[in-house]
Amino acid sequence: MPQTNKPEHAVCRPRIVHLTQLFEPEPTLKGIDFVAGLQDRGFEVEVVTGFPNYPGGRIYDGFRIKPILRERVNDTEITRLAIYPSHDSSTMKRILCYTSFMITSFFYLTFRARKPDLVYVYYPALTAGLAAIAVKLFRKTPVLLDVQDMWPDSLGSSGMLQNRFLLRIANAACNLLYRRCDHILVLSPGFKSLLINRGVPADKITIVYNWADEPEPIEDLNLPNGFDANDGFRVLFAGNMGAAQQLDAVIDAAERLHIEHPDCVFYFMGGGIDRDRLAERTRQLKLSNVRFLPRVPLRDVQHFLTAADALLVHLTDDPLFRITIPSKTQAYLYAGRPILMGVAGNAADLVRQADAGYVFQPGDAKALAQSVRNLIADGPERRDEIGRNAKSFYFEELRQSKGLDATAGLIERFRKGSKSTGPIQGEAI
């Protein structure tokens, strides 16, 4: 009988598939660091993903689409599957992009992959989740669903899908997915309440807040390239500039403060479909206190955040946005600077709970301008205190290790189809 070299004391670790259409080198919260955190907690993880093409819809340099590509990054096995790459304004092309990954991941997980103990579905929750529950029919593999976007609500709010017939199909598919998956992880209390209203049992849903990237502290005391040393007060908006952000209200607030506080400068850093229009409007208004910075690499963002006097979050007042927490909220809290929160609902509740800044009604330029005045009047010592409150709250409630502990606890509970309830280590309630 052939001999094996496997040591007698070797332990077979639980095998998890992290199913996500987005993965490094694409921007994603739960990427290689998330997987490494699960591995540190005793799991063997295979990432099943597509070929990188987000946000431009073009395959990244160094990659070429083929039916399957296997990679290994450190201890992480990454399996890339063929997809139809597209992230443009065409609804049908984006549907093809998502459904292509749903199809290829279903066939791979059903017929090619080693059977996992659990499939962790990250992005997109609907199409990747439908693939996972279809695999479950064949292989009896539990499914843990991570809901970061509340479909179909987000499809309509974002403008991605307006066809009522297709929205009804998406709604029916979501209901099927919520019934068939074993457990659901959500990012906010509002998401949990909405799912309960849709008939999902409360004990099937766990809140685990997202976290920031947690880069190393900035040791460079110089201003980042792009900030002006002559500024008296810097307000920074970092991120996407689109219709959902409703940033005309920020331009209007800057106009209100232009004469009163000429050295208070509003910086917009990033890109998006509204960036050029907003820049042109700024030129037309002849506002010298509004400036636009290009996108910067993720590793450099923290330098800008910590050098700002206030960090701005803004989304239009929409029922869906009231129950979400924009990812920049955690990044801003981690940066330890005062926050101007122009998002109603759960995100505003976090800022109030942390005493981390000022909350104002979305779209209300007068209220935003007054919040900026308040921060200026607070003075440096009070602003530093607010920043310390923000950072302390982040580490107490939202840090990565706490979220990973909660996620690992859920995986351990449900990987064998367990239906037990009760608190788990690190769980956010």
N, C-alpha and C positions, 0 to 999 in steps of 0.2 A: 504494500500500500504506500503511495507516495507520501513523503514527509513534507510538512510546511514549516516555514521559518517564523510563523506567527508566535510571539511569546505568549505563554500561558496566562500571564496577567493582563494581556491586552483587553481593553474594554471597547465594545462596539458602541460608538456614540450615536445618539439619535440623528437620523438623516433628514434634513429640511431642504425643501426647494423654495428659494426666494424668487417668486415669479413677478417680473416687472419689465415692462417694455422699455423704460428708461433706466439706464445704468451708466456708470462712468465709462468713457469720459464725458458723457452728457451731465448737465447739472441735475442733481437729485439729492434729496435729504437722506434717504435710507439707501446709501450706496455702499462703498467698500468698507467704510468705518462701521456702519451698522452691521454688516456681515461679520466683520472681525470681532465686534462685540458679542455677537451670538456664538461665535466659535470659542471665544474666551469663556463663555458660560456653558460649554460642554456639548455644543452641537456641531455636527458636520453639515456644511451648507453648500449647496450647488445653486448658483445664480443662473436662471433661465431668462434670457433677455433677447432684444433685437439688435440690429446693427445701428450704431449711433448716427443720428441724423437730426436731433432736436437742438436748437429751435428752427434752424433754417430749412429743414426738409431735405438736405443733401447729405449723402454719406460722408462721414469724416475722412480726411486724408489718412491713408494707411489701412483702410478697410475696403473690402470688396464683397458685395452680397453673394453669398453661396448658400446652399440648403442648410448647412450647419458648420459652425466654427467653434472649436474648443480652445479655450485659453486658460492659463493659470496665473493668477496674480497673488504672490506670496502663498498662502495656504488656501486660497479661494479658487474653486473650479467655476469657470464661467462658460456657459454654453450660449452661443448666439445663433438665432434662428432667422431665416429669411423673412423679410417683411416688405411691404410696399411703402417706401419712405415718402411722407408728405406732411407738412404742417402749414400749408398755405390757407388761403381764405375759401378754397373749394370744399364745401361740405362733403361731397361724394368722395373726393380724394382722401380727406381725413378719415371718413368712415372706412375706406379701403385700408388705410394705414392700420387702424385699430383691429379690424376684423382679420387682416392678414396675420397679425401676431396671434390672435385668438386661435386661428386654424392651425398654424404651424406649431404653437405650443401644445395644443391638444394632441396632435399626432405624436410629437416628440415624447410628451409625458406618458402617453398611453402605450406606445409601442417601442420606444428606444431607451428611455431613461431607466436607471435603477429605481426601484420603487422606494419613494420616500416615506417617512413616518408622518409627515405633514406638508401641505403646500401652503406657504405664506404668500398671499396675493397682495401686491402693493399697488402697481399702476399698469394700466387703468383698471380701477376696481371692477367695472362692469364687464368689459370684454375679456380681460384676463381671468376674472372671477368665473365667468360662464365656462371658459375652457377648463378651469379647475374643478367645477362641480360636474362637468361632463366626464372628466378623468375619474372622479370619485365613483361614478356609476360602474366603471370597469375595474378599478383597482382598490376601491374602498378606502381611499386616502382622505383623512380629515382635511378640512379647508378652514384656515383662519384668514378672514377678510379685513384688510386695512382700508378704511374709507377716508380718503383725503379730499375727495370732491363728492358732493351730494348729487349724484345723477338721479333722475334727469333734470333736476332743478338747475344745476349749473350749466347745462346745455342751452337752456333758454335764456338764462341771465347773461351768459357770455356772448350770445348771438350766434353761437356755433350751429345751432339747429333750431329752426323756427317752424318747420313742417309739423302740423299737429298730429298727423297720422304716424310719423316717425317718432314723435315724442311719446305717443301712447304705446308704441312698440317698446321703446326704451324703458318706460315706466313698468310695463308688464315684465320685461326681462329683469329689471332691478328687484321687483317683488319676488320673482322666482329665485334669484340669487340670494336674497336675504333669508328666504325660507330654507334653502338647501345647504348653505354654508354652516359650519359648526359653531362659529363664534365671530363676532364683529368687533373690531377695534376702531374707535372714533377719536377725533382730535379735540372735541369740545363738548361741553354739556348740551349745547343747542343741537348738535348732530344727534346725540342720544335721544333727546326729547322728540325730535322729528321722526326718528325711526320708530320710537314707541308709538307715536300717533299713527304711524302706518301699519301698526299691528305686530311689530317685532317685539318679542318678550324682553322686558328690561334686563333679565338675568343673562340674556344672550349678547349684551353689549357692555363693553368696558371702555372707559375714557382713559387714553394715554396721550398726554400732551406731547406735541412735537418739541424738538429742542433745536438749539443753534449748532453751527459747525464747531464751535469752541476752539478757535485758533489760539495760538500762543499769544500771551500779552505783548502789546506793542512796546518795544524799547526805544524806537526812534522818536526823539522828541521834536524833530523837525516837522513842519506842516507837509502833508502829502502834496505832490505836484498837482496843481489845479486849484487849491485853496489860496486865497490872497491874504497875506499877512496883515493888510490894512483893514480887513473886515473887523467890525465891532462885535457882531453876533451872527453866527452861521446856523441856518436851518437847512438840514439835508434831507431830501427825499431820494432814496436809493431803490431802484427796481424798475419794473415795467411801467411804461407810460401808455395806457390805453383808455378806452371808453369807460371801463369799470373803475378806473382810478379817479375820474372826474377832476382832473388837475387844473381846469380853468378856475376853480374856486381858489386854488393856491395862488395863481397869478393875480386874481382879484385881491386877495389878502396882501400880496406884495405891493400892489398898487396903492392900497390904503396906507401902507407903512412907508411908502417911498419918500415922502417929504418929512414925516415925523421922525423916522429912524433910518436915515439914508445909509448908515453903515451896517444895517441888518440885511444880510444877503441870503436869498433863497437859492440853494443849489439843487439842481435835478441831475442825478447821475444814473445812467443806464440807457435803455433804448425802448422801442415800442412804436406802434403805428401812429401814436399821437405826438411823438417827440418833435418832429419837424413843424407841425402845425402850432404847437405851443411855443416853440422858439420864434416862429414868425410872428405870432401874436405879441410876444414880448418885445420884439423889434418895433412893431407898429405902435405899441404903447410907450416906447422909449424908456423902458424900465432898466436902469443901471443896477438895480438890486436883485436881478434874476439872472442866473448863469447856468449853462448846461455843460455837463461833463460827459465824456463818453463812458461806455462800459469799461470796467477794469477787471483784471483777473480776480477770482474769488479770494486768493491769498492777500490781495491788496485792499479789499473792501474794508476790513477791520480798521485799517489806518485812518480811513476817511470817517468812519463812524465815531471813533474815539476822539477825533480832532474837531468834531462838530459841537456846537453848543446845544443843539436840540435836533432830535430825529423825528421825522414826520411820517406817519402812516395815514393813508387816505383812500377810502373806497366809497362809491356811491351808496346811498341808503337803500339797500335792497334786502328783502326778507332773508335771502340766502346768506348775504354777507354779515347779517346780525348774528348768525350762529357759527360763523367760521372765525378762525384766528389766523390772519395772514402770517406767513412764515417769517417775515421781517420783524414781527413783534418780538419773537424770541431772540433774534439776532441783535435787536436794539437793546433789549434788557441785558443781554450778555455784555454788550459794549459799555454799559454803565453810564449812559448819558440820558438826560431828561427826554421824555417822549411826548410828542404832540399827537394824540390819537384821534383821528377823524374817522373812526369806524364805530358804528353803534353795536351794542350787544356784548357778546362774550369777550371780544378783544378789549373793549373799553373796561369791562369788569376786571380784567387782569391788571390793567394800569391803575385803576382805582385801588384794588386790593393791595398792590405793591407800593402805593404812593410814589409812582414812578413818573409823574408828569401831569399834563392837563388833557382832559377829554373835551371835545367840542363836537357839535352836530355836523355830520358830513354835508359838504356842499355849502356850508355857512361861512362865507369869507369874512364877515364881520366877527364871528365868534373865533375863527382861527387867528385873525389879527389881534384880538384881545388876549388870547392865550399866549401869543408871542410877547405882547406887552407885559403880561404877568411874569413870564420867565425872565425877561430883561430886568423888571423891577425887583425880582427875587434876589438878584445879585449872585456873584460867583460862589459864595459859601453855601447858600441854599441850593443852588443848582448842583453843586458837588454832592450835597446831601441827598438830593433826589436821585442822582446818578448812582450813589451807593445803595440806595433803596432798591433800584432797578436790578443791580447786579446781585445783591443779596437774595432778592426774591427769586431770581433765575436759579441760583444754585440750590436754594431750599426746595423749590417746587418743580423746576423744569429741566434740570440738568440731564445730560445725555445718559449718564449711568442709571439714573432713576427710571427713565423711559425704557432703557434696555432691560433692566431688571423686571419691569412690568411685562414687557413683551416676552421675555424668556419664560416668565411664569405662566403666561397664557399658552405658549407653545407646549410647555411641559404638561399642562393640564389637558390640552385637547389633542395632542399627537396620537393618543391611543383611543380617541373617541370618548374621553371622559366627559361626563355632564355635571361634575361636581361644581358647587358654587362656594362662595366665601372669599375673603380677601386673599390676595397674593402679594408677594414681596414687591414693593415699589409701585403698586397699583395706584393710579390716580383716580380719585372718586369725584 
